[in-house]
Amino acid sequence: MSVEKISQRIRYYMEKRDIGIDRLAESTGLDREFIATMLKENVYPPLGPMIKIARTLGVRLGTFLDDQQTTDPYIVRSAERLTKFSVLAEKNKPASLNFFSLGTGKTDRHMEPFFIEVMPESAAKKTLSSHEGEEWIAVVKGSIEVIYGKETYILEEGDSVYYNSVVPHYVSARGGEKARIHAVIYIPE
């Protein structure tokens, strides 16, 4: 899924629901300039803002990510993980997270599973976010830091964490090395 397609889908649902940038910003609590930049420059936002946009537009997060429909069971082979989108650390900076959706195509899903490369750049600026739902993360390779509320936790290979995502949180790589995680996000209807 290209970033351009995600921006196009957001614009499509904004037009369909007759919601302009100002109203979207007000309803989501996101900065108007952030939304305008995301739509104009095809920048993929972090998941927290994307979830708020989806909820305001009355669609599932997967609506922005799905390219096709498949039947059960839906299998994603490691070599076939093609759906990639990156979250930039800051505008004109390297990506801090590379997401590979593991549910794209299963259009009736209630969870959003991802394989994520957590880049060293993620540790530079730690901006906490929150949204409705729950998250589960398992570290496949490397070491990550999870800030959850006022607490900080270090997770190593094989460790996992499950938390309520309404509490402000942030995930970053540790030790200047890329980490790899599996993450599942549940967003209530």
Disulfide bonds with the S-S distance in Angstrom:
none
